[in-house]
Amino acid sequence: MKLMLAELQDFRKETNRKLDRLEAGQNELKDIMRHHSALTAENLTDIRLEVRGRQRDVEADVNLLFKELESVKRQTNKIDHMFRI
């Protein structure tokens, strides 16, 4: 009986050690996931800012092209008007 009780106590101690290691592993995984989430959010923020900047640059380029086209069109209209007279 004492032998069985001693075996049960050893089993309980081993089980408690395994549970402690499991909890430590879970906490480590939680920390890793938090860190990964923070890095992902930071990267997405950087990407979003970069896309906005590029969008503004493209819009500015398009607007500039339209202004240049408008200027060229005015000049060609003037030349056409001069030759019609």
Secondary structure, 3 states (H helix, E strand, C coil): CHHHHHHHHHHHHHHHHHHHHHHHHHHHHHHHHHHHHHHHHHHHHHHHHHHHHHHHHHHHHHHHHHHHHHHHHHHHHHHHHHHHC
